[in-house]
């Protein structure tokens, strides 16, 4: 039986879960909309980057994109993010799930490797209690250095484990196969299958995940 006044939280990934894109890339692309070349849109470069990431755990495309933010102030980046998110298409089925959990008394949190300005902007338009996101490094002039001070890429498990210490029920909703290590760090794991990635269904079945939503 559920505890009376039990603390419940539903935790959502952002990229390809709440929104059908990599929000780090599309956010930065929206800032530099006149730039003609993006490595993330080149198939050969993406293949090479994937190999390097598997071997060295370094995402060169991501590092390149973030380096473009050098010199931008926190105020500017937050302004860009608000404008970007206001024009972002949603995965409506997942947004409905988020709102349903909220109506059922769950706290709603975001845990994503996207950049902090994006997560902050999303928290302003959805009923978000808190968020955990990748943090940019700023210098003494409050200008971005093009580097990170905290990267959540592949580091969500510890956050969920800490939430389990404070909540009686932790639900995690994500599309990322790399989040499979979080299955044991929550009470309920929901796998999202983005459009064009139906092959992921078998992957989640092999991991023992029963709650699967195909978009």
Order of alpha helices (4+ residues) and beta strands (2+ residues): beta-alpha-alpha-alpha-alpha-alpha-beta-alpha-beta-beta-alpha-beta-beta-alpha-beta
